[in-house]
Amino acid sequence: MAKQHDQQFKEEAVKYYLDHKDLGLRGCAENLGIGYSTLSKWVRDYSTNNGTIPTRGSGNYASDVEKENARLRRELRDAKDALDVLKKAISILGK
């Protein structure tokens, strides 16, 4: 799964690149520990959206309630997965 970066990290990464253009996109991305294409997209988004980077996806929530709902959905999914594993183990051991 791809790592999610928050809005602040994205904006600071773009500002780092703008302050260190002599390193190039690739050099800045390597220094920040992110992919070249990721930084390239953020820079493009930043320049086409008046200095902001639109966010969406699992790492960016409109409210704390949405964030908590997503956390609870993940927790429920993980619990269901664990239950399935236990059921399979019981059926194997029961034979």
PDB file as gemmi writes it, atoms N, CA and C in Angstrom:
CRYST1    1.000    1.000    1.000  90.00  90.00  90.00 P 1                      
ATOM      1  N   MET A   1       0.840  -1.176   0.000  1.00  0.00           N  
ATOM      2  CA  MET A   1       0.000   0.000   0.000  1.00  0.00           C  
ATOM      3  C   MET A   1       0.887   1.242   0.000  1.00  0.00           C  
ATOM      4  N   ALA A   2       0.478   2.219  -0.734  1.00  0.00           N  
ATOM      5  CA  ALA A   2       1.254   3.456  -0.826  1.00  0.00           C  
ATOM      6  C   ALA A   2       1.177   4.226   0.490  1.00  0.00           C  
ATOM      7  N   LYS A   3       2.288   4.847   0.794  1.00  0.00           N  
ATOM      8  CA  LYS A   3       2.331   5.648   2.011  1.00  0.00           C  
ATOM      9  C   LYS A   3       1.566   6.950   1.789  1.00  0.00           C  
ATOM     10  N   GLN A   4       0.791   7.347   2.778  1.00  0.00           N  
ATOM     11  CA  GLN A   4       0.021   8.582   2.692  1.00  0.00           C  
ATOM     12  C   GLN A   4       0.774   9.700   3.405  1.00  0.00           C  
ATOM     13  N   HIS A   5       0.846  10.844   2.752  1.00  0.00           N  
ATOM     14  CA  HIS A   5       1.508  12.004   3.341  1.00  0.00           C  
ATOM     15  C   HIS A   5       0.463  13.061   3.619  1.00  0.00           C  
ATOM     16  N   ASP A   6       0.603  13.734   4.760  1.00  0.00           N  
ATOM     17  CA  ASP A   6      -0.372  14.766   5.076  1.00  0.00           C  
ATOM     18  C   ASP A   6      -0.095  16.048   4.293  1.00  0.00           C  
ATOM     19  N   GLN A   7      -1.063  16.923   4.333  1.00  0.00           N  
ATOM     20  CA  GLN A   7      -1.009  18.173   3.576  1.00  0.00           C  
ATOM     21  C   GLN A   7       0.257  18.965   3.906  1.00  0.00           C  
ATOM     22  N   GLN A   8       0.591  19.065   5.170  1.00  0.00           N  
ATOM     23  CA  GLN A   8       1.754  19.848   5.586  1.00  0.00           C  
ATOM     24  C   GLN A   8       3.038  19.288   4.978  1.00  0.00           C  
ATOM     25  N   PHE A   9       3.192  17.962   4.992  1.00  0.00           N  
ATOM     26  CA  PHE A   9       4.388  17.355   4.424  1.00  0.00           C  
ATOM     27  C   PHE A   9       4.496  17.668   2.936  1.00  0.00           C  
ATOM     28  N   LYS A  10       3.370  17.555   2.224  1.00  0.00           N  
ATOM     29  CA  LYS A  10       3.371  17.812   0.783  1.00  0.00           C  
ATOM     30  C   LYS A  10       3.796  19.249   0.489  1.00  0.00           C  
ATOM     31  N   GLU A  11       3.214  20.192   1.222  1.00  0.00           N  
ATOM     32  CA  GLU A  11       3.546  21.596   0.986  1.00  0.00           C  
ATOM     33  C   GLU A  11       4.999  21.896   1.341  1.00  0.00           C  
ATOM     34  N   GLU A  12       5.486  21.315   2.432  1.00  0.00           N  
ATOM     35  CA  GLU A  12       6.882  21.529   2.816  1.00  0.00           C  
ATOM     36  C   GLU A  12       7.839  20.886   1.813  1.00  0.00           C  
ATOM     37  N   ALA A  13       7.450  19.744   1.246  1.00  0.00           N  
ATOM     38  CA  ALA A  13       8.275  19.090   0.233  1.00  0.00           C  
ATOM     39  C   ALA A  13       8.393  19.979  -1.001  1.00  0.00           C  
ATOM     40  N   VAL A  14       7.273  20.577  -1.419  1.00  0.00           N  
ATOM     41  CA  VAL A  14       7.297  21.466  -2.584  1.00  0.00           C  
ATOM     42  C   VAL A  14       8.155  22.691  -2.280  1.00  0.00           C  
ATOM     43  N   LYS A  15       8.011  23.256  -1.100  1.00  0.00           N  
ATOM     44  CA  LYS A  15       8.807  24.431  -0.724  1.00  0.00           C  
ATOM     45  C   LYS A  15      10.296  24.078  -0.668  1.00  0.00           C  
ATOM     46  N   TYR A  16      10.604  22.871  -0.191  1.00  0.00           N  
ATOM     47  CA  TYR A  16      12.002  22.408  -0.168  1.00  0.00           C  
ATOM     48  C   TYR A  16      12.549  22.386  -1.595  1.00  0.00           C  
ATOM     49  N   TYR A  17      11.766  21.840  -2.508  1.00  0.00           N  
ATOM     50  CA  TYR A  17      12.199  21.801  -3.910  1.00  0.00           C  
ATOM     51  C   TYR A  17      12.389  23.217  -4.458  1.00  0.00           C  
ATOM     52  N   LEU A  18      11.443  24.102  -4.185  1.00  0.00           N  
ATOM     53  CA  LEU A  18      11.539  25.472  -4.708  1.00  0.00           C  
ATOM     54  C   LEU A  18      12.774  26.190  -4.159  1.00  0.00           C  
ATOM     55  N   ASP A  19      13.163  25.857  -2.920  1.00  0.00           N  
ATOM     56  CA  ASP A  19      14.348  26.463  -2.304  1.00  0.00           C  
ATOM     57  C   ASP A  19      15.645  25.787  -2.745  1.00  0.00           C  
ATOM     58  N   HIS A  20      15.545  24.595  -3.325  1.00  0.00           N  
ATOM     59  CA  HIS A  20      16.732  23.816  -3.689  1.00  0.00           C  
ATOM     60  C   HIS A  20      16.645  23.315  -5.133  1.00  0.00           C  
ATOM     61  N   LYS A  21      16.191  24.173  -6.036  1.00  0.00           N  
ATOM     62  CA  LYS A  21      16.023  23.760  -7.432  1.00  0.00           C  
ATOM     63  C   LYS A  21      17.330  23.279  -8.050  1.00  0.00           C  
ATOM     64  N   ASP A  22      18.460  23.748  -7.502  1.00  0.00           N  
ATOM     65  CA  ASP A  22      19.760  23.317  -8.034  1.00  0.00           C  
ATOM     66  C   ASP A  22      19.961  21.799  -7.894  1.00  0.00           C  
ATOM     67  N   LEU A  23      19.252  21.170  -6.943  1.00  0.00           N  
ATOM     68  CA  LEU A  23      19.345  19.720  -6.766  1.00  0.00           C  
ATOM     69  C   LEU A  23      18.491  18.980  -7.797  1.00  0.00           C  
ATOM     70  N   GLY A  24      17.538  19.671  -8.381  1.00  0.00           N  
ATOM     71  CA  GLY A  24      16.611  19.044  -9.318  1.00  0.00           C  
ATOM     72  C   GLY A  24      15.531  18.269  -8.579  1.00  0.00           C  
ATOM     73  N   LEU A  25      14.498  17.916  -9.313  1.00  0.00           N  
ATOM     74  CA  LEU A  25      13.396  17.154  -8.711  1.00  0.00           C  
ATOM     75  C   LEU A  25      13.884  15.827  -8.139  1.00  0.00           C  
ATOM     76  N   ARG A  26      14.706  15.122  -8.920  1.00  0.00           N  
ATOM     77  CA  ARG A  26      15.169  13.799  -8.494  1.00  0.00           C  
ATOM     78  C   ARG A  26      15.994  13.885  -7.206  1.00  0.00           C  
ATOM     79  N   GLY A  27      16.910  14.848  -7.141  1.00  0.00           N  
ATOM     80  CA  GLY A  27      17.741  15.001  -5.948  1.00  0.00           C  
ATOM     81  C   GLY A  27      16.926  15.374  -4.723  1.00  0.00           C  
ATOM     82  N   CYS A  28      15.974  16.274  -4.897  1.00  0.00           N  
ATOM     83  CA  CYS A  28      15.120  16.669  -3.770  1.00  0.00           C  
ATOM     84  C   CYS A  28      14.260  15.500  -3.306  1.00  0.00           C  
ATOM     85  N   ALA A  29      13.698  14.763  -4.255  1.00  0.00           N  
ATOM     86  CA  ALA A  29      12.871  13.605  -3.897  1.00  0.00           C  
ATOM     87  C   ALA A  29      13.685  12.585  -3.111  1.00  0.00           C  
ATOM     88  N   GLU A  30      14.916  12.333  -3.558  1.00  0.00           N  
ATOM     89  CA  GLU A  30      15.774  11.382  -2.841  1.00  0.00           C  
ATOM     90  C   GLU A  30      16.066  11.879  -1.428  1.00  0.00           C  
ATOM     91  N   ASN A  31      16.367  13.172  -1.291  1.00  0.00           N  
ATOM     92  CA  ASN A  31      16.656  13.732   0.031  1.00  0.00           C  
ATOM     93  C   ASN A  31      15.454  13.642   0.959  1.00  0.00           C  
ATOM     94  N   LEU A  32      14.256  13.738   0.399  1.00  0.00           N  
ATOM     95  CA  LEU A  32      13.034  13.689   1.201  1.00  0.00           C  
ATOM     96  C   LEU A  32      12.525  12.267   1.416  1.00  0.00           C  
ATOM     97  N   GLY A  33      13.109  11.309   0.704  1.00  0.00           N  
ATOM     98  CA  GLY A  33      12.683   9.922   0.853  1.00  0.00           C  
ATOM     99  C   GLY A  33      11.356   9.628   0.166  1.00  0.00           C  
ATOM    100  N   ILE A  34      11.070  10.357  -0.909  1.00  0.00           N  
ATOM    101  CA  ILE A  34       9.843  10.121  -1.665  1.00  0.00           C  
ATOM    102  C   ILE A  34      10.207   9.884  -3.122  1.00  0.00           C  
ATOM    103  N   GLY A  35       9.263   9.398  -3.889  1.00  0.00           N  
ATOM    104  CA  GLY A  35       9.505   9.123  -5.293  1.00  0.00           C  
ATOM    105  C   GLY A  35       9.573  10.387  -6.127  1.00  0.00           C  
ATOM    106  N   TYR A  36      10.346  10.307  -7.192  1.00  0.00           N  
ATOM    107  CA  TYR A  36      10.471  11.420  -8.132  1.00  0.00           C  
ATOM    108  C   TYR A  36       9.113  11.813  -8.695  1.00  0.00           C  
ATOM    109  N   SER A  37       8.339  10.819  -9.121  1.00  0.00           N  
ATOM    110  CA  SER A  37       7.034  11.118  -9.727  1.00  0.00           C  
ATOM    111  C   SER A  37       6.073  11.733  -8.710  1.00  0.00           C  
ATOM    112  N   THR A  38       6.202  11.332  -7.452  1.00  0.00           N  
ATOM    113  CA  THR A  38       5.347  11.893  -6.400  1.00  0.00           C  
ATOM    114  C   THR A  38       5.640  13.376  -6.224  1.00  0.00           C  
ATOM    115  N   LEU A  39       6.900  13.719  -6.067  1.00  0.00           N  
ATOM    116  CA  LEU A  39       7.265  15.125  -5.896  1.00  0.00           C  
ATOM    117  C   LEU A  39       6.904  15.920  -7.144  1.00  0.00           C  
ATOM    118  N   SER A  40       7.121  15.346  -8.303  1.00  0.00           N  
ATOM    119  CA  SER A  40       6.792  16.013  -9.553  1.00  0.00           C  
ATOM    120  C   SER A  40       5.299  16.359  -9.607  1.00  0.00           C  
ATOM    121  N   LYS A  41       4.457  15.419  -9.196  1.00  0.00           N  
ATOM    122  CA  LYS A  41       3.006  15.655  -9.185  1.00  0.00           C  
ATOM    123  C   LYS A  41       2.652  16.762  -8.194  1.00  0.00           C  
ATOM    124  N   TRP A  42       3.243  16.716  -7.002  1.00  0.00           N  
ATOM    125  CA  TRP A  42       2.938  17.745  -6.000  1.00  0.00           C  
ATOM    126  C   TRP A  42       3.341  19.131  -6.489  1.00  0.00           C  
ATOM    127  N   VAL A  43       4.511  19.222  -7.129  1.00  0.00           N  
ATOM    128  CA  VAL A  43       4.979  20.513  -7.660  1.00  0.00           C  
ATOM    129  C   VAL A  43       4.014  21.005  -8.737  1.00  0.00           C  
ATOM    130  N   ARG A  44       3.596  20.107  -9.613  1.00  0.00           N  
ATOM    131  CA  ARG A  44       2.646  20.467 -10.669  1.00  0.00           C  
ATOM    132  C   ARG A  44       1.310  20.922 -10.067  1.00  0.00           C  
ATOM    133  N   ASP A  45       0.811  20.158  -9.081  1.00  0.00           N  
ATOM    134  CA  ASP A  45      -0.439  20.534  -8.413  1.00  0.00           C  
ATOM    135  C   ASP A  45      -0.311  21.891  -7.738  1.00  0.00           C  
ATOM    136  N   TYR A  46       0.811  22.095  -7.069  1.00  0.00           N  
ATOM    137  CA  TYR A  46       1.071  23.345  -6.347  1.00  0.00           C  
ATOM    138  C   TYR A  46       1.045  24.533  -7.299  1.00  0.00           C  
ATOM    139  N   SER A  47       1.672  24.368  -8.465  1.00  0.00           N  
ATOM    140  CA  SER A  47       1.758  25.496  -9.397  1.00  0.00           C  
ATOM    141  C   SER A  47       0.434  25.747 -10.119  1.00  0.00           C  
ATOM    142  N   THR A  48      -0.398  24.733 -10.283  1.00  0.00           N  
ATOM    143  CA  THR A  48      -1.671  24.928 -10.982  1.00  0.00           C  
ATOM    144  C   THR A  48      -2.831  25.252 -10.047  1.00  0.00           C  
ATOM    145  N   ASN A  49      -2.616  25.221  -8.739  1.00  0.00           N  
ATOM    146  CA  ASN A  49      -3.693  25.471  -7.781  1.00  0.00           C  
ATOM    147  C   ASN A  49      -3.353  26.619  -6.828  1.00  0.00           C  
ATOM    148  N   ASN A  50      -2.681  27.620  -7.335  1.00  0.00           N  
ATOM    149  CA  ASN A  50      -2.378  28.830  -6.549  1.00  0.00           C  
ATOM    150  C   ASN A  50      -1.689  28.546  -5.223  1.00  0.00           C  
ATOM    151  N   GLY A  51      -0.692  27.696  -5.254  1.00  0.00           N  
ATOM    152  CA  GLY A  51       0.105  27.456  -4.057  1.00  0.00           C  
ATOM    153  C   GLY A  51      -0.503  26.500  -3.053  1.00  0.00           C  
ATOM    154  N   THR A  52      -1.484  25.717  -3.472  1.00  0.00           N  
ATOM    155  CA  THR A  52      -2.027  24.680  -2.594  1.00  0.00           C  
ATOM    156  C   THR A  52      -1.991  23.356  -3.332  1.00  0.00           C  
ATOM    157  N   ILE A  53      -2.049  22.279  -2.572  1.00  0.00           N  
ATOM    158  CA  ILE A  53      -2.064  20.950  -3.158  1.00  0.00           C  
ATOM    159  C   ILE A  53      -3.378  20.299  -2.755  1.00  0.00           C  
ATOM    160  N   PRO A  54      -4.275  20.073  -3.724  1.00  0.00           N  
ATOM    161  CA  PRO A  54      -5.544  19.428  -3.381  1.00  0.00           C  
ATOM    162  C   PRO A  54      -5.281  18.042  -2.803  1.00  0.00           C  
ATOM    163  N   THR A  55      -6.055  17.666  -1.818  1.00  0.00           N  
ATOM    164  CA  THR A  55      -5.843  16.367  -1.187  1.00  0.00           C  
ATOM    165  C   THR A  55      -7.099  15.524  -1.280  1.00  0.00           C  
ATOM    166  N   ARG A  56      -6.866  14.240  -1.339  1.00  0.00           N  
ATOM    167  CA  ARG A  56      -7.948  13.267  -1.279  1.00  0.00           C  
ATOM    168  C   ARG A  56      -7.306  11.935  -0.933  1.00  0.00           C  
ATOM    169  N   GLY A  57      -8.133  10.944  -0.658  1.00  0.00           N  
ATOM    170  CA  GLY A  57      -7.603   9.629  -0.349  1.00  0.00           C  
ATOM    171  C   GLY A  57      -7.608   9.363   1.139  1.00  0.00           C  
ATOM    172  N   SER A  58      -7.102   8.214   1.514  1.00  0.00           N  
ATOM    173  CA  SER A  58      -7.237   7.741   2.888  1.00  0.00           C  
ATOM    174  C   SER A  58      -6.423   8.558   3.886  1.00  0.00           C  
ATOM    175  N   GLY A  59      -5.425   9.291   3.429  1.00  0.00           N  
ATOM    176  CA  GLY A  59      -4.599  10.037   4.369  1.00  0.00           C  
ATOM    177  C   GLY A  59      -5.100  11.426   4.686  1.00  0.00           C  
ATOM    178  N   ASN A  60      -6.172  11.848   4.043  1.00  0.00           N  
ATOM    179  CA  ASN A  60      -6.657  13.205   4.224  1.00  0.00           C  
ATOM    180  C   ASN A  60      -8.166  13.186   4.429  1.00  0.00           C  
ATOM    181  N   TYR A  61      -8.616  13.615   5.591  1.00  0.00           N  
ATOM    182  CA  TYR A  61     -10.029  13.555   5.931  1.00  0.00           C  
ATOM    183  C   TYR A  61     -10.575  14.956   6.156  1.00  0.00           C  
ATOM    184  N   ALA A  62     -11.833  15.131   5.788  1.00  0.00           N  
ATOM    185  CA  ALA A  62     -12.474  16.433   5.935  1.00  0.00           C  
ATOM    186  C   ALA A  62     -12.768  16.747   7.397  1.00  0.00           C  
ATOM    187  N   SER A  63     -12.920  15.708   8.225  1.00  0.00           N  
ATOM    188  CA  SER A  63     -13.243  15.957   9.628  1.00  0.00           C  
ATOM    189  C   SER A  63     -12.696  14.829  10.494  1.00  0.00           C  
ATOM    190  N   ASP A  64     -12.674  15.077  11.793  1.00  0.00           N  
ATOM    191  CA  ASP A  64     -12.231  14.047  12.727  1.00  0.00           C  
ATOM    192  C   ASP A  64     -13.179  12.855  12.722  1.00  0.00           C  
ATOM    193  N   VAL A  65     -14.463  13.121  12.489  1.00  0.00           N  
ATOM    194  CA  VAL A  65     -15.444  12.034  12.450  1.00  0.00           C  
ATOM    195  C   VAL A  65     -15.144  11.095  11.288  1.00  0.00           C  
ATOM    196  N   GLU A  66     -14.848  11.659  10.110  1.00  0.00           N  
ATOM    197  CA  GLU A  66     -14.505  10.817   8.960  1.00  0.00           C  
ATOM    198  C   GLU A  66     -13.241  10.011   9.236  1.00  0.00           C  
ATOM    199  N   LYS A  67     -12.276  10.642   9.874  1.00  0.00           N  
ATOM    200  CA  LYS A  67     -11.024   9.951  10.192  1.00  0.00           C  
ATOM    201  C   LYS A  67     -11.287   8.790  11.154  1.00  0.00           C  
ATOM    202  N   GLU A  68     -12.114   9.026  12.162  1.00  0.00           N  
ATOM    203  CA  GLU A  68     -12.441   7.972  13.127  1.00  0.00           C  
ATOM    204  C   GLU A  68     -13.223   6.853  12.450  1.00  0.00           C  
ATOM    205  N   ASN A  69     -14.160   7.204  11.559  1.00  0.00           N  
ATOM    206  CA  ASN A  69     -14.916   6.182  10.830  1.00  0.00           C  
ATOM    207  C   ASN A  69     -13.989   5.313   9.999  1.00  0.00           C  
ATOM    208  N   ALA A  70     -13.031   5.908   9.337  1.00  0.00           N  
ATOM    209  CA  ALA A  70     -12.077   5.142   8.538  1.00  0.00           C  
ATOM    210  C   ALA A  70     -11.246   4.223   9.424  1.00  0.00           C  
ATOM    211  N   ARG A  71     -10.831   4.729  10.589  1.00  0.00           N  
ATOM    212  CA  ARG A  71     -10.051   3.905  11.518  1.00  0.00           C  
ATOM    213  C   ARG A  71     -10.879   2.708  11.989  1.00  0.00           C  
ATOM    214  N   LEU A  72     -12.144   2.954  12.319  1.00  0.00           N  
ATOM    215  CA  LEU A  72     -13.012   1.876  12.782  1.00  0.00           C  
ATOM    216  C   LEU A  72     -13.295   0.857  11.681  1.00  0.00           C  
ATOM    217  N   ARG A  73     -13.437   1.327  10.444  1.00  0.00           N  
ATOM    218  CA  ARG A  73     -13.630   0.394   9.319  1.00  0.00           C  
ATOM    219  C   ARG A  73     -12.400  -0.491   9.148  1.00  0.00           C  
ATOM    220  N   ARG A  74     -11.207   0.096   9.266  1.00  0.00           N  
ATOM    221  CA  ARG A  74      -9.971  -0.702   9.166  1.00  0.00           C  
ATOM    222  C   ARG A  74      -9.908  -1.718  10.300  1.00  0.00           C  
ATOM    223  N   GLU A  75     -10.246  -1.282  11.506  1.00  0.00           N  
ATOM    224  CA  GLU A  75     -10.204  -2.166  12.671  1.00  0.00           C  
ATOM    225  C   GLU A  75     -11.185  -3.327  12.494  1.00  0.00           C  
ATOM    226  N   LEU A  76     -12.385  -3.024  11.992  1.00  0.00           N  
ATOM    227  CA  LEU A  76     -13.376  -4.072  11.762  1.00  0.00           C  
ATOM    228  C   LEU A  76     -12.897  -5.046  10.688  1.00  0.00           C  
ATOM    229  N   ARG A  77     -12.322  -4.533   9.609  1.00  0.00           N  
ATOM    230  CA  ARG A  77     -11.805  -5.387   8.544  1.00  0.00           C  
ATOM    231  C   ARG A  77     -10.713  -6.304   9.082  1.00  0.00           C  
ATOM    232  N   ASP A  78      -9.812  -5.748   9.891  1.00  0.00           N  
ATOM    233  CA  ASP A  78      -8.729  -6.553  10.466  1.00  0.00           C  
ATOM    234  C   ASP A  78      -9.273  -7.627  11.397  1.00  0.00           C  
ATOM    235  N   ALA A  79     -10.303  -7.293  12.183  1.00  0.00           N  
ATOM    236  CA  ALA A  79     -10.905  -8.264  13.100  1.00  0.00           C  
ATOM    237  C   ALA A  79     -11.576  -9.387  12.309  1.00  0.00           C  
ATOM    238  N   LYS A  80     -12.268  -9.039  11.223  1.00  0.00           N  
ATOM    239  CA  LYS A  80     -12.905 -10.061  10.382  1.00  0.00           C  
ATOM    240  C   LYS A  80     -11.850 -10.973   9.754  1.00  0.00           C  
ATOM    241  N   ASP A  81     -10.754 -10.389   9.308  1.00  0.00           N  
ATOM    242  CA  ASP A  81      -9.676 -11.200   8.733  1.00  0.00           C  
ATOM    243  C   ASP A  81      -9.114 -12.170   9.763  1.00  0.00           C  
ATOM    244  N   ALA A  82      -8.905 -11.683  10.978  1.00  0.00           N  
ATOM    245  CA  ALA A  82      -8.374 -12.541  12.052  1.00  0.00           C  
ATOM    246  C   ALA A  82      -9.368 -13.660  12.372  1.00  0.00           C  
ATOM    247  N   LEU A  83     -10.652 -13.352  12.381  1.00  0.00           N  
ATOM    248  CA  LEU A  83     -11.675 -14.355  12.651  1.00  0.00           C  
ATOM    249  C   LEU A  83     -11.686 -15.433  11.570  1.00  0.00           C  
ATOM    250  N   ASP A  84     -11.541 -15.021  10.311  1.00  0.00           N  
ATOM    251  CA  ASP A  84     -11.484 -15.995   9.209  1.00  0.00           C  
ATOM    252  C   ASP A  84     -10.296 -16.938   9.377  1.00  0.00           C  
ATOM    253  N   VAL A  85      -9.149 -16.393   9.759  1.00  0.00           N  
ATOM    254  CA  VAL A  85      -7.954 -17.211   9.970  1.00  0.00           C  
ATOM    255  C   VAL A  85      -8.193 -18.209  11.100  1.00  0.00           C  
ATOM    256  N   LEU A  86      -8.795 -17.734  12.179  1.00  0.00           N  
ATOM    257  CA  LEU A  86      -9.081 -18.635  13.307  1.00  0.00           C  
ATOM    258  C   LEU A  86     -10.055 -19.739  12.903  1.00  0.00           C  
ATOM    259  N   LYS A  87     -11.079 -19.403  12.143  1.00  0.00           N  
ATOM    260  CA  LYS A  87     -12.045 -20.416  11.690  1.00  0.00           C  
ATOM    261  C   LYS A  87     -11.349 -21.476  10.842  1.00  0.00           C  
ATOM    262  N   LYS A  88     -10.462 -21.052   9.953  1.00  0.00           N  
ATOM    263  CA  LYS A  88      -9.731 -22.007   9.108  1.00  0.00           C  
ATOM    264  C   LYS A  88      -8.825 -22.889   9.951  1.00  0.00           C  
ATOM    265  N   ALA A  89      -8.162 -22.298  10.951  1.00  0.00           N  
ATOM    266  CA  ALA A  89      -7.276 -23.062  11.818  1.00  0.00           C  
ATOM    267  C   ALA A  89      -8.059 -24.102  12.622  1.00  0.00           C  
ATOM    268  N   ILE A  90      -9.235 -23.713  13.102  1.00  0.00           N  
ATOM    269  CA  ILE A  90     -10.058 -24.646  13.877  1.00  0.00           C  
ATOM    270  C   ILE A  90     -10.519 -25.801  13.003  1.00  0.00           C  
ATOM    271  N   SER A  91     -10.893 -25.481  11.760  1.00  0.00           N  
ATOM    272  CA  SER A  91     -11.353 -26.551  10.880  1.00  0.00           C  
ATOM    273  C   SER A  91     -10.214 -27.512  10.538  1.00  0.00           C  
ATOM    274  N   ILE A  92      -9.005 -26.994  10.375  1.00  0.00           N  
ATOM    275  CA  ILE A  92      -7.850 -27.854  10.080  1.00  0.00           C  
ATOM    276  C   ILE A  92      -7.497 -28.703  11.287  1.00  0.00           C  
ATOM    277  N   LEU A  93      -7.475 -28.094  12.467  1.00  0.00           N  
ATOM    278  CA  LEU A  93      -7.102 -28.819  13.686  1.00  0.00           C  
ATOM    279  C   LEU A  93      -8.191 -29.789  14.116  1.00  0.00           C  
ATOM    280  N   GLY A  94      -9.427 -29.523  13.742  1.00  0.00           N  
ATOM    281  CA  GLY A  94     -10.529 -30.377  14.127  1.00  0.00           C  
ATOM    282  C   GLY A  94     -10.622 -31.669  13.320  1.00  0.00           C  
ATOM    283  N   LYS A  95      -9.851 -31.755  12.235  1.00  0.00           N  
ATOM    284  CA  LYS A  95      -9.910 -32.947  11.372  1.00  0.00           C  
ATOM    285  C   LYS A  95      -9.041 -34.057  11.893  1.00  0.00           C  
TER     286      LYS A  95                                                      
END                                                                             
